[in-house]
Protein backbone atom coordinates (compact mmCIF):
# COMPACT_ATOMS: atom_id res chain seq x y z
CA UNK A 1 0.00 0.00 0.00
CA UNK A 2 1.56 3.24 -1.18
CA UNK A 3 0.62 6.88 -1.39
CA UNK A 4 -1.19 7.35 -4.70
CA UNK A 5 -2.71 3.84 -4.76
CA UNK A 6 -6.49 3.50 -5.04
CA UNK A 7 -8.00 2.92 -1.60
CA UNK A 8 -9.60 -0.55 -1.44
CA UNK A 9 -13.36 -0.30 -0.98
CA UNK A 10 -14.99 -1.98 1.99
CA UNK A 11 -18.19 -2.21 4.01
CA UNK A 12 -18.13 -2.50 7.81
CA UNK A 13 -20.78 -2.16 10.51
CA UNK A 14 -20.72 0.94 12.71
CA UNK A 15 -21.58 0.96 16.41
CA UNK A 16 -25.29 1.19 15.54
CA UNK A 17 -25.05 -1.93 13.35
CA UNK A 18 -25.45 0.09 10.13
CA UNK A 19 -23.32 -0.50 7.05
CA UNK A 20 -20.58 2.07 6.40
CA UNK A 21 -19.19 1.78 2.86
CA UNK A 22 -16.06 3.67 1.86
CA UNK A 23 -17.17 4.30 -1.74
CA UNK A 24 -20.33 6.03 -0.46
CA UNK A 25 -18.04 8.81 0.80
CA UNK A 26 -16.07 9.46 -2.39
CA UNK A 27 -15.60 13.18 -2.93
CA UNK A 28 -14.64 13.69 0.73
CA UNK A 29 -11.33 13.22 2.48
CA UNK A 30 -11.61 10.15 4.70
CA UNK A 31 -9.43 9.32 7.70
CA UNK A 32 -9.19 5.71 8.85
CA UNK A 33 -7.83 5.43 12.39
CA UNK A 34 -6.83 1.82 13.00
CA UNK A 35 -6.39 0.86 16.65
CA UNK A 36 -5.93 -2.41 18.58
CA UNK A 37 -8.89 -2.37 20.95
CA UNK A 38 -11.68 -0.60 22.78
CA UNK A 39 -11.14 0.48 26.37
CA UNK A 40 -7.41 -0.20 26.42
CA UNK A 41 -5.10 2.49 27.88
CA UNK A 42 -3.34 3.78 24.74
CA UNK A 43 -6.40 3.39 22.49
CA UNK A 44 -8.59 5.25 24.97
CA UNK A 45 -6.04 8.09 25.14
CA UNK A 46 -5.83 8.17 21.34
CA UNK A 47 -9.57 8.33 20.70
CA UNK A 48 -10.21 10.73 23.58
CA UNK A 49 -7.53 12.99 22.07
CA UNK A 50 -9.40 12.87 18.76
CA UNK A 51 -12.58 13.75 20.69
CA UNK A 52 -10.82 16.64 22.46
CA UNK A 53 -9.55 17.96 19.10
CA UNK A 54 -12.77 17.17 17.24
CA UNK A 55 -13.38 20.81 16.25
CA UNK A 56 -10.00 20.89 14.47
CA UNK A 57 -10.87 17.67 12.65
CA UNK A 58 -14.32 18.89 11.60
CA UNK A 59 -12.86 22.17 10.34
CA UNK A 60 -10.91 20.17 7.74
CA UNK A 61 -14.15 18.75 6.31
CA UNK A 62 -12.77 15.21 6.53
CA UNK A 63 -14.78 12.24 7.73
CA UNK A 64 -12.92 10.45 10.51
CA UNK A 65 -13.67 6.84 11.50
CA UNK A 66 -12.02 4.38 13.86
CA UNK A 67 -11.48 0.73 12.95
CA UNK A 68 -10.66 -2.22 15.18
CA UNK A 69 -11.52 -5.91 15.44
CA UNK A 70 -13.87 -5.24 18.36
CA UNK A 71 -17.58 -6.02 17.99
CA UNK A 72 -20.36 -3.57 17.20
CA UNK A 73 -21.56 -3.89 20.82
CA UNK A 74 -18.08 -3.19 22.20
CA UNK A 75 -17.79 -0.09 20.00
CA UNK A 76 -21.19 1.15 21.14
CA UNK A 77 -20.23 0.87 24.84
CA UNK A 78 -16.78 2.38 24.27
CA UNK A 79 -18.13 5.35 22.27
CA UNK A 80 -20.83 5.99 24.85
CA UNK A 81 -18.51 5.69 27.84
CA UNK A 82 -16.09 8.30 26.47
CA UNK A 83 -18.54 10.41 24.43
CA UNK A 84 -16.62 9.75 21.21
CA UNK A 85 -17.91 11.77 18.24
CA UNK A 86 -16.43 9.60 15.47
CA UNK A 87 -17.93 6.45 14.00
CA UNK A 88 -16.27 3.24 15.15
CA UNK A 89 -16.29 0.44 12.58
CA UNK A 90 -16.12 -3.24 13.45
CA UNK A 91 -13.69 -5.37 11.43
CA UNK A 92 -14.07 -8.58 13.44
CA UNK A 93 -12.66 -10.73 10.63
CA UNK A 94 -9.71 -8.39 10.05
CA UNK A 95 -10.39 -8.14 6.33
CA UNK A 96 -10.03 -4.35 6.07
CA UNK A 97 -7.04 -4.42 8.40
CA UNK A 98 -5.31 -6.80 5.97
CA UNK A 99 -6.35 -4.76 2.90
CA UNK A 100 -4.79 -1.65 4.42
CA UNK A 101 -1.71 -3.49 5.75
CA UNK A 102 -2.50 -2.71 9.38
CA UNK A 103 -1.97 -6.16 10.89
CA UNK A 104 -0.61 -6.23 14.42
CA UNK A 105 2.15 -8.53 15.55
CA UNK A 106 -0.52 -9.84 17.94
CA UNK A 107 -2.80 -12.15 15.92
CA UNK A 108 -6.42 -11.02 15.66
CA UNK A 109 -5.72 -7.35 16.34
CA UNK A 110 -5.12 -4.23 14.30
CA UNK A 111 -1.88 -2.31 14.52
CA UNK A 112 -2.21 1.34 15.38
CA UNK A 113 -2.15 3.34 12.17
CA UNK A 114 -3.62 6.12 10.09
CA UNK A 115 -4.73 6.20 6.47
CA UNK A 116 -5.90 9.42 4.81
CA UNK A 117 -7.81 8.99 1.55
CA UNK A 118 -8.19 11.98 -0.75
CA UNK A 119 -11.38 13.10 -2.50
CA UNK A 120 -10.53 10.96 -5.54
CA UNK A 121 -10.28 7.77 -3.50
CA UNK A 122 -6.47 7.63 -3.51
CA UNK A 123 -4.22 6.99 -0.52
CA UNK A 124 -2.75 10.37 0.49
CA UNK A 125 -1.12 9.23 3.76
CA UNK A 126 -0.37 5.80 5.23
CA UNK A 127 1.43 5.32 8.54
CA UNK A 128 1.53 2.28 10.79
CA UNK A 129 3.02 1.97 14.26
CA UNK A 130 4.23 -1.65 14.32
CA UNK A 131 4.42 -1.93 18.12
CA UNK A 132 1.23 0.11 18.66
CA UNK A 133 2.65 1.59 21.86
CA UNK A 134 2.64 5.15 20.59
CA UNK A 135 -0.46 6.92 19.42
CA UNK A 136 -0.47 9.17 16.35
CA UNK A 137 -0.32 12.88 17.02
CA UNK A 138 -3.47 14.81 16.13
CA UNK A 139 -1.41 17.63 14.62
CA UNK A 140 0.29 15.18 12.23
CA UNK A 141 -3.06 13.70 11.15
CA UNK A 142 -4.59 17.14 10.62
CA UNK A 143 -1.59 18.20 8.48
CA UNK A 144 -2.05 15.03 6.39
CA UNK A 145 -5.75 15.89 5.96
CA UNK A 146 -4.94 19.45 4.92
CA UNK A 147 -2.40 18.15 2.39
CA UNK A 148 -5.03 15.74 0.99
CA UNK A 149 -7.48 18.66 0.73
CA UNK A 150 -5.01 20.78 -1.28
C-alpha positions in Angstrom: 0.0 0.0 0.0 1.6 3.2 -1.2 0.6 6.9 -1.4 -1.2 7.3 -4.7 -2.7 3.8 -4.8 -6.5 3.5 -5.0 -8.0 2.9 -1.6 -9.6 -0.5 -1.4 -13.4 -0.3 -1.0 -15.0 -2.0 2.0 -18.2 -2.2 4.0 -18.1 -2.5 7.8 -20.8 -2.2 10.5 -20.7 0.9 12.7 -21.6 1.0 16.4 -25.3 1.2 15.5 -25.0 -1.9 13.4 -25.5 0.1 10.1 -23.3 -0.5 7.1 -20.6 2.1 6.4 -19.2 1.8 2.9 -16.1 3.7 1.9 -17.2 4.3 -1.7 -20.3 6.0 -0.5 -18.0 8.8 0.8 -16.1 9.5 -2.4 -15.6 13.2 -2.9 -14.6 13.7 0.7 -11.3 13.2 2.5 -11.6 10.1 4.7 -9.4 9.3 7.7 -9.2 5.7 8.8 -7.8 5.4 12.4 -6.8 1.8 13.0 -6.4 0.9 16.7 -5.9 -2.4 18.6 -8.9 -2.4 20.9 -11.7 -0.6 22.8 -11.1 0.5 26.4 -7.4 -0.2 26.4 -5.1 2.5 27.9 -3.3 3.8 24.7 -6.4 3.4 22.5 -8.6 5.2 25.0 -6.0 8.1 25.1 -5.8 8.2 21.3 -9.6 8.3 20.7 -10.2 10.7 23.6 -7.5 13.0 22.1 -9.4 12.9 18.8 -12.6 13.8 20.7 -10.8 16.6 22.5 -9.6 18.0 19.1 -12.8 17.2 17.2 -13.4 20.8 16.3 -10.0 20.9 14.5 -10.9 17.7 12.6 -14.3 18.9 11.6 -12.9 22.2 10.3 -10.9 20.2 7.7 -14.1 18.8 6.3 -12.8 15.2 6.5 -14.8 12.2 7.7 -12.9 10.4 10.5 -13.7 6.8 11.5 -12.0 4.4 13.9 -11.5 0.7 12.9 -10.7 -2.2 15.2 -11.5 -5.9 15.4 -13.9 -5.2 18.4 -17.6 -6.0 18.0 -20.4 -3.6 17.2 -21.6 -3.9 20.8 -18.1 -3.2 22.2 -17.8 -0.1 20.0 -21.2 1.1 21.1 -20.2 0.9 24.8 -16.8 2.4 24.3 -18.1 5.4 22.3 -20.8 6.0 24.8 -18.5 5.7 27.8 -16.1 8.3 26.5 -18.5 10.4 24.4 -16.6 9.8 21.2 -17.9 11.8 18.2 -16.4 9.6 15.5 -17.9 6.4 14.0 -16.3 3.2 15.1 -16.3 0.4 12.6 -16.1 -3.2 13.4 -13.7 -5.4 11.4 -14.1 -8.6 13.4 -12.7 -10.7 10.6 -9.7 -8.4 10.1 -10.4 -8.1 6.3 -10.0 -4.4 6.1 -7.0 -4.4 8.4 -5.3 -6.8 6.0 -6.4 -4.8 2.9 -4.8 -1.7 4.4 -1.7 -3.5 5.8 -2.5 -2.7 9.4 -2.0 -6.2 10.9 -0.6 -6.2 14.4 2.2 -8.5 15.5 -0.5 -9.8 17.9 -2.8 -12.2 15.9 -6.4 -11.0 15.7 -5.7 -7.4 16.3 -5.1 -4.2 14.3 -1.9 -2.3 14.5 -2.2 1.3 15.4 -2.1 3.3 12.2 -3.6 6.1 10.1 -4.7 6.2 6.5 -5.9 9.4 4.8 -7.8 9.0 1.6 -8.2 12.0 -0.8 -11.4 13.1 -2.5 -10.5 11.0 -5.5 -10.3 7.8 -3.5 -6.5 7.6 -3.5 -4.2 7.0 -0.5 -2.8 10.4 0.5 -1.1 9.2 3.8 -0.4 5.8 5.2 1.4 5.3 8.5 1.5 2.3 10.8 3.0 2.0 14.3 4.2 -1.7 14.3 4.4 -1.9 18.1 1.2 0.1 18.7 2.6 1.6 21.9 2.6 5.1 20.6 -0.5 6.9 19.4 -0.5 9.2 16.4 -0.3 12.9 17.0 -3.5 14.8 16.1 -1.4 17.6 14.6 0.3 15.2 12.2 -3.1 13.7 11.1 -4.6 17.1 10.6 -1.6 18.2 8.5 -2.1 15.0 6.4 -5.8 15.9 6.0 -4.9 19.4 4.9 -2.4 18.2 2.4 -5.0 15.7 1.0 -7.5 18.7 0.7 -5.0 20.8 -1.3 
